Amino acid sequence: MELRHLRYFVTVADCQSFNEAAKKLHISQPPLSRQIKQLEEELNIELIDRTQRPINLTDAGVFFYEHASRIISEADYLKSMTRRMARTQNTISIGFVSSILYGTLPKVISGFRKFYPNIEVKLYELNSWQQIEALKCGKIDAGFGRMRFEDPLIDRVVLREEKLVAAVPINHKFSREKTTSISLLDLQHEPLLLYPKEPRPSLIDQILDIFEERKIQLSNSSEVRELQVALGLVAAGEGLTLVPNTVAHIRKDEICYIELDDYHVTSPIIISSRYHEKSEVLKTLLKVARMNYTKQTP
């Protein structure tokens, strides 16, 4: 039994057709059918019920499919990570969510370059979920995100819990009255702008969870594409939004940033990397990140 036999079988099962699978694999159908038949003969068991259209797997075939899929996935992961390891001798690729770029991340990159001035740093704007997938396929080596995910292949370190603040139009009553802090309940009936609309899950889901945990039902919220759009609409007087504290320097002539009286309303900054991959280059990045986020105030 070879890895190609597993790939052939999984493709046939996914396509539910030998003809479609052959097209996808770029081979003709007769050799594909023979390869699957040889696999069944080696196992001495029927994996595919050929009497039905589209074809179905037998009970044994379903069991074999689940394990074959996992083996293929692990083999692909091993191949991509081995290639990635070779590339990290000259480059390091880092994913980030946009709000983190306004804070300490540039200092982390600058600090890292002092240790490795000849290594090229590639930056990719990806949401937290996209970073996990990019780590698994080897597109990036580390990711700075805000969403908590559990994945056995990914190592995650919370660098900081960052306070969220309210971004309010400069002519809003909260701004005019020079309000120093507001509660989430104060925002219940305000036109609240939530972002990013896509892809999900993202910061928008964190904020919605915060309101739900406090049993606050928003009556006038809307979703916008991204952080900059939300801040632009706030500056235009079209609503309010919640942003990480490190963003609270943008458009300060048009927007007033007000603290929340609930200090537990935070968004984490999390660095993610592949669990078993800790090159010296990556270790240095993690060390510099921890150092910078620890000494910087939230």
N, C-alpha and C positions, 0 to 999 in steps of 0.2 A: 504494500500500500504506500503510495507516494502522495506528496502534497497536492500534486495536480489532480489526482483522483478525487480528493476532497473538494477541490475547487469546482471540478466538473459536476460533481453530485450536488453541491450547494447551489450552483447556478441553475441546474435543471429543476431543483426543488423550488427555487425562487420564481423561475419563469413558468413553472407548471407545464412545460412543453419542451420536448427535445429539439424541435425546429428553432424555437426562439432562443433557447440556450446556446445552440450551435452558432447562431448569428452573433450573439453577444460575445461568445468565446472566439469568434473568427475561425471556426473550423467547420468541416462538413458534418452532417448529422450521423452518417453511418459510423465513423470512428468514435464519435462521442457515445453513441449507443453501446459500442463494443467496450469502451472504457468503463462505463457504468455496469455493464454485464460482468466484466472481469472483477470489478469491485465486489459485486454481490456473490460471485462464485468464491472469491477469496474468503469472504465472511460466512459463506454457506447459508445465506439468508436473503430473502427478497426485501429490498428497501423501497421499491416503487411499485405501486399498483398500476399496471399499464392497461387495465381493462376500462378505465374511466377517462373521460376527457372533460376538463383538463385533468392531467394525471395527478394522483394523490400519493402521499407517502404512506407506507404501512406504519404500524405502531413502532416497529424497530427502526424504520426509516426516520420517524420523527425524533427518536432518541439520538440516532446517528447524526442527524442534521444539526441538532443543538450543539453537540460536542464538536462536530467538524467545523461549524461556524466559528466557535471559540478558538479552535486551533489555528484556523486561517487568520483570524483577527490578530492573534498573538504573533504569528509568523510575520505578518505585515508590519506590526508594531516593531518587532525586532529588527526588521530590515530598515525601516525608516529611521529608527533611533540610532542604528549603527552608522548610517550615512550622516545623520545629524551630528553625531559625536565627532566625526571627521571634519565637518564644516566648522564646528565651534572652535577649532584651532585658530581660525582667522576672523570669525564673525560671531556675534551673539545677537539673537533676535528677541525683542521684548514687546509684549502686548500691553496695552493700557486702555483704560476707559478715560474719556475726555476730561472728566472733572478732576482726575488725579494729576493731569498734566499741568493744571493751574497751581498746584501745591508744591510738594517737596520732590516729586519725581525728577525734575530737571537737575536738582542738586545731587540726587543719587547718580544720575548718568554722568554728571561732571566729576563726581568723586570716583566713580568706577574707572573713568578714562585716565585718571592719575595713576592707577595701578597698571592698566593695560592700554597705553596710548596707541598701540599699533593694531588693536582689534577693532574692526568695524562694528558699530552698533546700529542695528536696524530696528526701527520702531513701527509698530502696527497698531492702529486704533481698532480695538475689538472689545465688544462687551464681555462681561465675565463668563458667560456661557460659551461664547465663541473662543475665548482663551483656552478653556478646558479642551475643546476639540482640537485647537491648534497645537496645544502641547502634546496631545496624543499622536497626532500625525507628523509631528516634528517641524511644524512651520515656525514655532517660537520655542525659546528655551526657558522663559519666565514670563509671568503675566501679573500685572498690577490691576486688581479688580475690586469689586465691592460686594459681590454676592457669595454667600456661603453655600458650597456644594460638597457633598461627600462622594469621594471617588477613590477606590483603593490604589489607583495608579498615580494619583496626584497628591503631592505634599503641599500643605497650605499653612501659612503663618500670618496671623493677624498682626500687622505692624502698628495699627492705631485704631481706636474708635473715635471717629471725627464727628464733632457736633454739627447738627443741621441748624441753619438759621433761616428766617423768613426774609425773602426778597420782596420789597414793597415799593410801589410807585412813589416818587418823591412828593407827590401832591395828595397822597392817601391820608386819611385821618390819623392812622398810626404814625406816619411820618410827621405830619403837621403838629401833632400833640407831643412830639419827641418821646414817644413811648420807648422805654428801655428794654422791656421784655413783654412777650405775649404768650398766651397758652394755645395749645392745639384747638381747644374749644372755640377760641376767638376766630379761628379760620373756617369753622364749620359751614358758614353761609357765605363766605367770601368766594369770588371767582378764582378758584385754585387751579393753576396750570401744572400738570403732571407730565413728566418726561422720563426717558425717551419712549415714544409710542411703540417703536419697534427697534431691534428685536427684543423679545421677552424670553425669560424673566430678566429684570434689570432693576435700577433704582426705583422706578415707578412702583414696582411690586413691594419693595421694602417700605416705601412711604404709605402705601395703602394698608399694609399689614400693621403699621404703627397706629394708624387711625382705628383700624378694626380692633386691635388689642385694647384700645381705650374706649371702645364702644361709641365712637364718634362717627355719625353718618354724614358724609359730605353731601351737600345739596346742590352744589354749583361747581363741579370740577370738570375739567376737559383735558384731553391728552394732546400733547404736541410732539413734534418729531425729535427735538434734541434740546440740550441745555441752552445753547445760544439763542434758539428760537424762543424758549421760555423767557429768558432774560430780556430779549428784544420786545416781547409783548408786555412784560412788566414795565419796562421803560416807557412804553406807549400808553400805559395806564389801563391795559386790558385785563389785568388780573395780578395775582400774587403767586409765588412759588416757594418751594423749599429747596435750599442748596447746601452743599457742604461748606463749612466755614472758610476753607481755603479759596473759595470762589468769590468771597465777599469783598473783593476789591474791583470787580468789573463794573464799569459804567456807574461809578459812585456819584456822578453829578446828576444822574437820572433815577437811581435806585437807592433806597435806604435798606440796610440790612439790620434786622432786629433779632436779638437772641430769643430763644424759647425758654420758658420758665421750667420746662421739663428737661433736665440734664441727661435723661436716659434716651432722648431722641438723637440717635447717632447713626452713622453709616460707617461700617468697617473699611479699612484699607488693607487688602490681603494680597500677599505675594504668593504665587503658585508656581510650582516646578514639578518635573517628573520625579516620582518617589525614589526611584533607584538611581537616578542620574545626578551626581554631584561632582562635576568637574571642578578643578581649581578656579577656573574662570567664573563659574556659576556660584561657587562658594564665596568668592570675593564680592559678587553682586549682592548676594544675600546679606553679607556682613555690612557692606556700605549702606544698604537699605535700612537694616535694623538701626544702625548708628544714627542715620539722618532722621528717621522717623521718631526715634526715642528722644533726641535732643530738641526737636521742634515742637512747639506747643500746638495743640489741636486747633 
